Amino acid sequence: MKKQIVISGSRIEDIPSFYQEINRVFMQSEDWKISDSLDAFSDMLYGGYGEIQGGEHADLIWRDFEKSKKALGYNVTRDYYAQKLQPDSPFSRETFEEKLAALEQGTGQTYFDIILSIIGEHPNINLVAE
């Protein structure tokens, strides 16, 4: 039987609480946690630590999916991009200006969209939205 991993979307209010939920669900058996990073999230889905071992297949059941979609939507994403554009930010200003402009024009991805696209890059993970 395929492993089932359940995310409680009711716990997700913003980006930090998304990672708190991911760590609660995926990293409970580890003595360390992943950081608030999309790259770290993607790496975790490859497996080898936490709840997914190697290329293990799993159903990722995301409860309160629509609530999470709203919580990680336009406003949170706009603020996330604005943080990346701060004068002391080490990130590519041009990249995040483009991402922010696309978001504001309605053609860019929200943080939630990015998360879904990362999950989609992992064929061993089957997302079940509830």
BAPA-300777 format. One record per residue: residue number from 1; x, y, z of N, C-alpha, C in turn. Coordinates in pm, whole numbers, plus 50000, padded with zeros to 5 digits. Each point is the difference from the previous one (the first is absolute). Layout:
REM residues N
NODE, NUM, X, Y, Z, X, Y, Z, X, Y, Z $
...
//
This chain:
REM residues 130
NODE, 1, 50083, 49882, 50000, 49917, 50118, 50000, 50088, 50125, 50000 $
NODE, 2, 49960, 50097, 49919, 50077, 50123, 49989, 49988, 50081, 50129 $
NODE, 3, 50110, 50061, 50040, 50001, 50085, 50120, 49907, 50119, 49980 $
NODE, 4, 49932, 50039, 50105, 49915, 50119, 49996, 50054, 50102, 50101 $
NODE, 5, 50018, 50121, 49952, 50049, 50110, 50081, 49893, 50108, 49995 $
NODE, 6, 49959, 50051, 50115, 49887, 50094, 50006, 50047, 50137, 50049 $
NODE, 7, 49978, 50101, 49917, 50024, 50139, 50038, 49867, 50059, 50045 $
NODE, 8, 50002, 50070, 50112, 49881, 50067, 50050, 50004, 50146, 49957 $
NODE, 9, 49929, 50031, 49892, 49999, 50136, 49948, 49942, 50101, 50095 $
NODE, 10, 49923, 49955, 50097, 49943, 50093, 50099, 50109, 50061, 50087 $
NODE, 11, 50119, 49940, 50002, 50112, 50052, 50078, 50081, 50104, 49923 $
NODE, 12, 49971, 50017, 49871, 50081, 50086, 49914, 49933, 50137, 49985 $
NODE, 13, 50071, 50101, 50047, 49952, 50139, 49994, 50089, 50088, 49913 $
NODE, 14, 50126, 49959, 49984, 50100, 50080, 49930, 50118, 49908, 49967 $
NODE, 15, 50106, 50056, 49947, 50115, 49918, 49960, 50066, 49932, 50120 $
NODE, 16, 50030, 50071, 50110, 50062, 49930, 50114, 49914, 49885, 50054 $
NODE, 17, 49868, 50018, 50006, 49915, 49892, 50051, 49991, 49884, 49901 $
NODE, 18, 50019, 50025, 49871, 50009, 49891, 49903, 50119, 49909, 50035 $
NODE, 19, 50115, 50062, 50025, 50119, 49920, 50032, 49988, 49934, 50137 $
NODE, 20, 49933, 50064, 50094, 49974, 49935, 50128, 49919, 49873, 49980 $
NODE, 21, 49899, 50008, 49914, 49917, 49882, 49973, 50081, 49894, 49926 $
NODE, 22, 50079, 50040, 49903, 50083, 49904, 49926, 50096, 49930, 50096 $
NODE, 23, 50063, 50076, 50088, 50091, 49940, 50098, 49926, 49909, 50097 $
NODE, 24, 49881, 50040, 50042, 49921, 49917, 50091, 49966, 49866, 49935 $
NODE, 25, 49966, 50003, 49874, 49954, 49880, 49930, 50116, 49916, 49946 $
NODE, 26, 50095, 50063, 49934, 50106, 49927, 49932, 50123, 49973, 50086 $
NODE, 27, 50028, 50087, 50096, 50128, 49992, 50069, 49988, 49957, 50146 $
NODE, 28, 49887, 49941, 50036, 49977, 49963, 50141, 50102, 49901, 50053 $
NODE, 29, 50056, 49916, 49916, 50096, 49900, 50046, 50145, 50050, 49994 $
NODE, 30, 50020, 50124, 49956, 50134, 50056, 49990, 50027, 50094, 50117 $
NODE, 31, 50126, 50021, 50031, 50034, 50093, 50108, 50038, 50138, 49944 $
NODE, 32, 49963, 50025, 49876, 50022, 50129, 49935, 49880, 50027, 49912 $
NODE, 33, 49985, 50124, 49954, 49886, 50041, 49919, 50049, 50067, 49873 $
NODE, 34, 49917, 49997, 49895, 50038, 50074, 49879, 49972, 50148, 50023 $
NODE, 35, 50073, 50083, 49929, 49983, 50144, 50012, 49883, 50046, 49912 $
NODE, 36, 49964, 50126, 50014, 49892, 50058, 49919, 50055, 50027, 49860 $
NODE, 37, 50010, 49895, 49922, 50064, 50008, 49869, 49930, 49906, 49903 $
NODE, 38, 49969, 50052, 49883, 49939, 49917, 49896, 50096, 49891, 49955 $
NODE, 39, 50129, 50031, 49993, 50100, 49900, 49962, 50007, 49888, 50105 $
NODE, 40, 49994, 50037, 50128, 50003, 49899, 50106, 49875, 49912, 49993 $
NODE, 41, 49886, 50060, 49972, 49876, 49924, 49985, 50013, 49899, 49887 $
NODE, 42, 50051, 50045, 49886, 50018, 49910, 49886, 50098, 49888, 50034 $
NODE, 43, 50112, 50034, 50061, 50099, 49898, 50037, 49939, 49895, 50092 $
NODE, 44, 49917, 50045, 50095, 49937, 49909, 50094, 49911, 49898, 49927 $
NODE, 45, 49932, 50046, 49894, 49910, 49910, 49927, 50075, 49892, 49924 $
NODE, 46, 50129, 50021, 49972, 50079, 49895, 49936, 50018, 49881, 50093 $
NODE, 47, 49997, 50026, 50129, 50012, 49892, 50097, 50142, 49983, 50050 $
NODE, 48, 50013, 49901, 50086, 50129, 49972, 50060, 50005, 50043, 50145 $
NODE, 49, 49906, 50081, 50041, 49985, 50040, 50140, 49855, 50037, 50021 $
NODE, 50, 49962, 50007, 50124, 49860, 50032, 50029, 49908, 49885, 49963 $
NODE, 51, 49880, 50031, 49964, 49897, 49900, 49973, 50016, 49928, 49866 $
NODE, 52, 50074, 50057, 49907, 50017, 49936, 49869, 50143, 49948, 49990 $
NODE, 53, 50012, 49873, 49976, 50131, 49937, 49990, 50029, 49966, 49854 $
NODE, 54, 50114, 50047, 49951, 50037, 49973, 49862, 49892, 50051, 49907 $
NODE, 55, 49967, 49927, 49898, 49895, 50038, 49907, 49864, 49945, 50039 $
NODE, 56, 49982, 49975, 50129, 49876, 49942, 50050, 49879, 50076, 49948 $
NODE, 57, 49899, 49925, 49960, 49875, 50060, 49951, 49907, 50028, 50117 $
NODE, 58, 49932, 50116, 49991, 49910, 50038, 50109, 49884, 50082, 49946 $
NODE, 59, 49886, 49984, 50062, 49886, 50089, 49977, 50015, 50114, 50099 $
NODE, 60, 50006, 50120, 49949, 50005, 50119, 50085, 49858, 50056, 50005 $
NODE, 61, 49934, 49974, 50111, 49861, 50043, 50016, 50002, 50137, 50065 $
NODE, 62, 49951, 50099, 49928, 50002, 50139, 50047, 49859, 50039, 50037 $
NODE, 63, 49971, 49995, 50129, 49867, 50037, 50049, 49989, 50152, 50006 $
NODE, 64, 49877, 50051, 49989, 49975, 50145, 49998, 50086, 50068, 49893 $
NODE, 65, 50003, 49935, 49884, 50081, 50044, 49887, 49966, 50143, 49959 $
NODE, 66, 49872, 50031, 49990, 49958, 50135, 49958, 50041, 50106, 50100 $
NODE, 67, 49997, 49967, 50127, 50045, 50096, 50103, 50149, 50030, 49981 $
NODE, 68, 50079, 49898, 49975, 50143, 50018, 49976, 50024, 50083, 49875 $
NODE, 69, 49920, 49974, 49897, 50014, 50075, 49875, 49980, 50150, 50025 $
NODE, 70, 49902, 50034, 50081, 49976, 50141, 50033, 50111, 50054, 50089 $
NODE, 71, 50041, 49921, 50100, 50102, 50045, 50094, 50134, 50026, 49932 $
NODE, 72, 50030, 49926, 49896, 50129, 50012, 49929, 49979, 50064, 49862 $
NODE, 73, 49900, 50086, 49992, 49962, 50062, 49873, 50070, 50132, 49971 $
NODE, 74, 49926, 50087, 49936, 50054, 50124, 49945, 50070, 50087, 50105 $
NODE, 75, 49932, 50031, 50110, 50057, 50094, 50098, 50129, 49948, 50062 $
NODE, 76, 50000, 49874, 50040, 50121, 49940, 50060, 50113, 49998, 49897 $
NODE, 77, 49967, 49969, 49877, 50102, 49992, 49894, 50056, 50138, 49971 $
NODE, 78, 49914, 50099, 49993, 50046, 50138, 49975, 50098, 50042, 50111 $
NODE, 79, 49966, 49971, 50125, 50088, 50034, 50112, 50131, 49922, 49993 $
NODE, 80, 49994, 49875, 49960, 50119, 49915, 49985, 50094, 50061, 49896 $
NODE, 81, 49945, 50039, 49885, 50083, 50061, 49895, 50055, 50135, 50046 $
NODE, 82, 49920, 50078, 50072, 50046, 50130, 50049, 50119, 49983, 50095 $
NODE, 83, 49997, 49895, 50082, 50113, 49973, 50089, 50126, 49969, 49920 $
NODE, 84, 49983, 49929, 49890, 50115, 49966, 49916, 50057, 50123, 49930 $
NODE, 85, 49923, 50108, 49995, 50043, 50123, 49933, 50056, 50104, 50097 $
NODE, 86, 50012, 49966, 50127, 50057, 50094, 50097, 50145, 50030, 49961 $
NODE, 87, 50048, 50121, 50032, 50136, 50040, 49959, 50110, 49904, 50046 $
NODE, 88, 49986, 49937, 50115, 50105, 49910, 50050, 49979, 49854, 49959 $
NODE, 89, 49904, 49976, 49912, 49970, 49863, 49958, 50109, 49945, 49909 $
NODE, 90, 50040, 49873, 50021, 50102, 49939, 49914, 49942, 49944, 49869 $
NODE, 91, 49869, 50011, 49982, 49934, 49939, 49885, 50004, 50091, 49878 $
NODE, 92, 49983, 49941, 49883, 50001, 50074, 49874, 49882, 50097, 49994 $
NODE, 93, 50031, 50127, 50003, 49896, 50103, 49996, 49916, 49987, 49873 $
NODE, 94, 50067, 49981, 49887, 49930, 49990, 49871, 49901, 49883, 49999 $
NODE, 95, 50043, 49886, 50051, 49913, 49882, 50004, 49874, 50027, 50080 $
NODE, 96, 50017, 50057, 50119, 49883, 50020, 50086, 49915, 50120, 49957 $
NODE, 97, 50059, 50096, 49930, 49919, 50107, 49941, 49909, 49941, 49893 $
NODE, 98, 50054, 49909, 49919, 49922, 49933, 49895, 49889, 49914, 50061 $
NODE, 99, 50033, 49926, 50104, 49900, 49915, 50065, 49888, 50084, 50062 $
NODE, 100, 50037, 50110, 50064, 49901, 50088, 50061, 49911, 50065, 49894 $
NODE, 101, 50060, 50045, 49892, 49923, 50061, 49891, 49901, 49899, 49941 $
NODE, 102, 50045, 49878, 49978, 49912, 49896, 49945, 49885, 49971, 50096 $
NODE, 103, 50031, 49994, 50129, 49896, 49976, 50100, 49897, 50113, 49995 $
NODE, 104, 50047, 50123, 49999, 49910, 50116, 49999, 49916, 50007, 49873 $
NODE, 105, 50053, 49946, 49890, 49926, 49998, 49873, 49907, 49879, 49990 $
NODE, 106, 50004, 49914, 50101, 49912, 49884, 50000, 50052, 49881, 49921 $
NODE, 107, 50126, 50005, 49959, 50057, 49890, 49922, 50105, 49921, 50077 $
NODE, 108, 50039, 50049, 50118, 50105, 49935, 50078, 49944, 49897, 50096 $
NODE, 109, 50092, 49920, 50051, 49963, 49896, 50096, 49993, 50057, 50141 $
NODE, 110, 49903, 49952, 50075, 49997, 50027, 50143, 50095, 49901, 50068 $
NODE, 111, 50030, 50023, 50127, 50083, 49907, 50075, 49936, 49861, 49999 $
NODE, 112, 49869, 49996, 50010, 49927, 49873, 49996, 50021, 49930, 49865 $
NODE, 113, 49991, 50077, 49892, 50023, 49943, 49866, 50140, 49941, 49989 $
NODE, 114, 50098, 50070, 50056, 50138, 49952, 49996, 50013, 49868, 50076 $
NODE, 115, 49938, 49993, 50116, 50002, 49876, 50079, 49940, 49884, 49919 $
NODE, 116, 49886, 50026, 49936, 49936, 49894, 49920, 50090, 49959, 49884 $
NODE, 117, 50068, 50095, 49940, 50087, 49964, 49889, 50120, 49918, 50047 $
NODE, 118, 50050, 50030, 50120, 50109, 49920, 50058, 49950, 49858, 50027 $
NODE, 119, 49884, 49987, 50059, 49945, 49865, 50025, 49986, 49925, 49868 $
NODE, 120, 49954, 50070, 49896, 49983, 49938, 49868, 50129, 49952, 49937 $
NODE, 121, 50114, 50054, 50044, 50130, 49958, 49947, 50048, 49868, 50062 $
NODE, 122, 49925, 49949, 50095, 50039, 49877, 50072, 49900, 49890, 49966 $
NODE, 123, 50031, 49915, 49901, 49906, 49897, 49958, 49966, 49898, 50108 $
NODE, 124, 50079, 49996, 50105, 49972, 49906, 50110, 49893, 50053, 50095 $
NODE, 125, 49961, 50126, 49983, 49901, 50062, 50088, 49868, 50019, 49923 $
NODE, 126, 49895, 49946, 50054, 49866, 50016, 49943, 49922, 50095, 50091 $
NODE, 127, 49971, 50120, 49951, 49927, 50098, 50080, 49850, 49972, 49995 $
NODE, 128, 49941, 49993, 50118, 49856, 49981, 50013, 49947, 50120, 50076 $
NODE, 129, 49926, 50087, 49929, 49947, 50123, 50060, 49864, 49970, 50062 $
NODE, 130, 49984, 50038, 50125, 49872, 49979, 50070, 49950, 50132, 50056 $
//
